[in-house]
Amino acid sequence: MASKPECSACGAGNRAGRQFCAQCGARLPVPCSSCGFANEAGEKFCGGCGISLAAAADARAAQPTPARAGAIITAVGDGERRPVTVLFADLVDYTRMSRALDPEDVHALLERYYATADEIVERFGGSIDKHIGDSVMALFGAPIAHGDDAVVINSFSKYFSMTGWRIGWMVVPHDLMRPIERLAQNLYISPPAIAQAAALGAFDAGEELEANRTAYAANRALLLEELPKAGFSNFAPPDGAFYLYCDVSDITDDAGALAGTLLAEAGVAITPGIDFDAERGNRFLRFSYAGTNADMAEASRRLIAWAQRRR
């Protein structure tokens, strides 16, 4: 999906990957692998996002690809050990596009990207493990189950935006239906009728729900980029949640007090980890991104300004 570099000397378009213009021989601009901005040859930092161009190139080169990832996991099944290759692919310039485009347009873009990536992976014998934001994780060489004995348990709370309704759903093999019914009858009678009706209606709201997921993905991408600039960088990127759980033990041993300080001095409300973990929560802050992209951008700006004032 890389664009063709345009020569700044003669304006000619060149094949992706060229370093010198095919028409006049001038050195071509260097696209940033993080945001896609075209930088002039010899520049050390990106004019679009400020990242070190050398560091960005090193990070991109370190990502696994089918050609260089090799066997990085070993699958075990039926007593046989065999190599499995994992492929990670992401959408170039997604962070900038997710901010500039309407959420519905971002969703449509991601759907086209997923469909194209999935088709290529399957054509070469791989299988899709998951879609995470703008990333695709695929496996080559992994055994694929084709049984009909899967049990799927899920809730209407998060994806279906029904937090507090306390209702979920299960998909089970036919021979488990009656045992599960008997078990359920010993725990409760049934969810409220109004909750059941609302849950059935939620199945018809796919377009709206996917738009919410796309908006969360854009918010996630923004915070992953901006929070480290405020000193909050010790976290694992979330795969399915709508918050980041950040270790702040390098800043404080009292996350509750830090949350209070951020509220008072930066005007940003963040939940201390002690609300979720009585033993280790004093080392963590929970940054929710279940809001608008504009609010996430404003909160990031305030946190970065707060960090700069304290230096």
C-alpha positions, 0 to 999 in steps of 0.5 A, a space after each residue: 500500500 506504499 505510494 510511489 515516491 515523487 521526485 522533488 527535482 523533476 516531479 516524475 513518479 517513481 517505483 516504490 523502493 527506489 532511492 534515486 529518480 529514474 528520470 533525472 537521477 536526483 535522490 528521492 524523498 524518504 517516506 516515514 514508516 510511521 506516518 508516511 510523510 515524505 522527508 528529504 534525503 539526509 534529514 534525521 527526523 520526520 517532518 510529519 511526526 517528529 520520530 527519528 527516521 533511523 529508529 523508525 526504519 530499524 523498528 520496521 525492519 525488526 517486524 516479522 515478515 514471511 521472508 525473515 520471520 522464520 519459525 518463531 513458534 512451535 506447534 504441538 499436536 498429536 505428538 508432532 512438533 512443527 514450526 509455525 510462522 507468525 506474520 504481523 502486518 499493519 496499515 501504513 499511515 493509519 494514525 494520521 488517516 484515523 484522525 483525518 477521516 470520518 469514523 465511518 470512512 475509517 471503518 470502510 477502509 479497514 474492512 477493505 484492508 482486512 478483506 485484501 490482507 485475509 485473501 492474500 494470507 489464505 492464498 498462501 496457505 495461512 490462517 488469520 488469527 486476529 485483527 487488532 486495530 489496523 493490524 492483522 496477525 496471521 499464522 502459517 503452519 499452525 494446525 486448524 481445528 475443524 470440529 463441531 464441539 466448540 463452546 462460545 461464551 460472550 456478553 452484550 456488555 462491551 461490544 453491544 454497548 449494554 453495560 449494566 444489563 447483565 446479559 450474555 449469550 452462549 453457542 454450544 454443541 447440541 448435546 450440551 444444551 440440556 445440561 447447561 439449561 439445568 445448571 442455569 436453572 439452579 443459578 437463576 430463573 432468567 434475565 429480565 424480559 426487557 433485557 432479552 428483547 433489547 439484546 435481540 435488537 442489538 443483533 440488528 445494530 451491526 453498522 452502528 456497533 462496527 462504527 463504535 469499534 472503529 472509533 475506539 480503534 482510532 482513539 487507541 491509536 492516538 493514545 498509543 502514540 501520545 501517552 509516551 510523550 507525557 511519560 506514560 509508556 510502560 503498558 501493553 497495547 490492548 487487544 480488545 479492551 477500551 482502556 490502557 493499563 499503564 505501569 507508573 511505578 517509575 513515577 510514583 508508588 501512589 497511583 491514587 495520589 497521582 490520579 488526583 494530581 492529574 485531575 487538579 493540575 491537568 484537568 484529566 480524569 484517570 482511574 487509579 489501579 487500586 480500584 481494580 487490584 488491591 495488592 498491586 493497583 497502586 502502581 497502575 493508572 487506567 486510561 479509558 478511551 471510550 470517548 470522542 477522538 477530540 476528547 482523547 486528543 485534548 486529554 493527550 495535549 493536557 497531559 503532555 503540557 503537564 509533564 513539560 511543566 514538571 520537568 
